[in-house]
Amino acid sequence: MCGIVGYVGKQVAIPILVEGLKKLEYRGYDSAGVAVLDAQGISVSKSVGKLIALEKEIGENYSQSCIGIGHTRWATHGRPSQVNAHPHGDCGQDFAVVHNGIIENYLELKDQLIEKGHLFASETDTEVLAHLVEDFYQGDLEAAVRKVLAIIRGSFAMVVLSRKEPDKLVAARKDSPMVVGLGTGEFFVASDITAILNHTRQVYILDDGEMVVIQETGVKVTDFAGNPRVKEVMHVKWDAVAAEKGGYEHFMLKEIHEQPRALRDTMLGRLEEEKVVLQEVDLTSEELAQIHKVYIVACGTAWHAGLVGKTLIERWAHLPVEVDIASEFRYRSPLMDQHTLVVVVSQSGETADTLAALREAKNRGARVIAITNVVGSTVSREAHDVIFTWAGPEIAVASTKAYTTQLEGMVLLGLYLAQVKGTMPANKIGEIIQDLKNIPAQVQEILDQESGIRELAKSFVGVEDAFFLGRSLDWAVAMEGALKMKEISYIHAEAYAAGELKHGTLALVTEQTPVLALATQREIFDKTVSNIKEVKARDAKVFGMTYKGNTSLVKSVDQVIYIPETRDELAPILTVIPLQLLAYYVSVARGCDVDKPRNLAKSVTVE
């Protein structure tokens, strides 16, 4: 996620802004910038890359202004570049805006503003905000910002600076964090407490739908309609390291808890009532009619997302799909030509084996769609079409939110292909879209019950082997659950298609072998239960997972983990959450380095 810092007070703003941005570097970013207000107007400095480049851009003889805003950007709309970096201004350079999140209807608003004569410089959604403030401004910055808030859709934390009202910052938030730091004769605004911890430990935590006006004389908090809000002062007791993690013990746990936000962001602007809108993908029905086969190519966790994608695309779009491990793909001489669609999946967009597979596919004439988390990455530049996942950067090596947003990307792609091919009626697509919109809240519901998973972890702490079982989509998620357990707790964990147990695996099952069995696929629920009984007959301790309301599974297992009810195709996004938490708490209990497991790297850039 991007980072925001703002300051109003008696000190020179730029050193405070740059220091705050440095405290946010751990979040990941590709460009940075600051804007301050002095006698000459709004002065903006921006650069691509690390903050040292921004410091060079600012220079030693910087403005002595005591009010300003700063930003570190993780690219979403528009590649990483100086012109796309924040802050963004309006036509007359009367306003500057920094923004985290995604403005869902920015293209529609941009077209309207262009018709009025506004000139845009960047590819970003954020620049729309600056022009909207300019368009609405009639001598009252607060009123102008409220009018903007009334028409934009999406998630955002935004701060506005104006030379027309040089004594104040106006900020607002919806679905993206923002805090206000309280000092004596000086005040701060930031997307993260970390950025201001060196200056104050007294903060307001803004809630969704709140707006704040910050001046040297004080802070005023209202709702978007202007009604006053009374805020309770929070005293921050965390140290700097804990603050980076948002108070969580590890980055992995923080990122697990960020998944409701990441899932909401990934679907923003892409879902209408009965239609999926993928502006990044331009496949006509005529072009898609020429596609006879789909390959999904990825590594590790992304490959597990591909296994889910295979079922969704085959079931919804009626296209045959093969899923390949990227490191093996080229070496088996896959049959590809202009009638082949290749979907490559990579969190970083720099995975060496996946890039090699992408290039091989293009050389053979295939159409390539990428699902990736990083705008401007090599994969995103070289693919014909891209579906970006808005997970934000992951610090922990073990992937969590990148995986669930990849699953969501597969859902979007599967529905889009079905929509273009006409293999699914619009009302059925609409039903799935409505269920998909419920997923973030359902993920939060699971996270709110994590104490039960923490207790369950005690059953795995002392073991050396564990099995994960499932059928169909449950098997794909079981593989991801086993991988999480292996990579951060160092327990030997294996996932099996439950029907394969009797073909050799049962020989390894003993009373010392805990088994986690997923049973969410309704059509084959009874078959999964039969496989569970096979391992129970060998004295294994079995933990089952199924939907709330399904009371039959409790008769066949030692303990049941319940997830909110959804359609089977969307269940993988929910079932993986308890598995992530389980691996995390087992790792903590075993004293492992959760965020940096041994021998592993975040991005694999060599074959």
FENRA-V104239 format. One line per field, one symbol per residue. ss: DSSP state (2 for helix, 1 for strand, 0 for the rest). burial: + if it has 16 or more other C-alpha atoms within 10 Angstrom, else -. A space follows every 50 residues. Layout:
# FENRA-V104239
ss->???
burial->???
This chain:
# FENRA-V104239
ss->00111111000022222222222022200011111111001111111100 22222222000000001111111000000000000001100000111111 11100222222222200000000002222222222200002222222222 20011111111100000111111110001111000011110022220000 01111000011111100111111000010000011000022222000000 22222220222222222000100001000000002222200011111102 22222222222222222000111112222222000000011111110000 02222222222220001111110000022222001111000000000000 22222222222222222222200002222222222222222222222002 22222222200000111111002222222222222222200111111222 22202222000001111100022222222222222200000111111000 00222000111110000222222222222222222222200000000000 0000000
burial->+++++++++--+++-+++-++++++-++++++++++++--++++++++++ +-+++--+----+-+++++++++++++-++++++++++++--++++++++ ++++++--++--+----+-+-++++++++++++++++---+++++++++- -++++++++++++--++++++++++++++++++--++++++++++++--+ ++++++++-+++++++-++-++++-------------+-+--++++++-+ +++++++++++++++++++-+--+++++----+-------+-+++++++- +++++++++++++++++++-++++++++++-----++-++++++++++++ ++++++++++++---++++++++++++-++-+++++++++++++++++++ +++++++++++++++++++++--+----++-++--+--++++++-++--+ --++-++--++---+++++++++++++++++++++++++++-++++++-- +-------++-++++++++++---+--++-++++++---++++++++--- --+--++-++++++++--++++++++++++++++++++++-+-++++--- -------
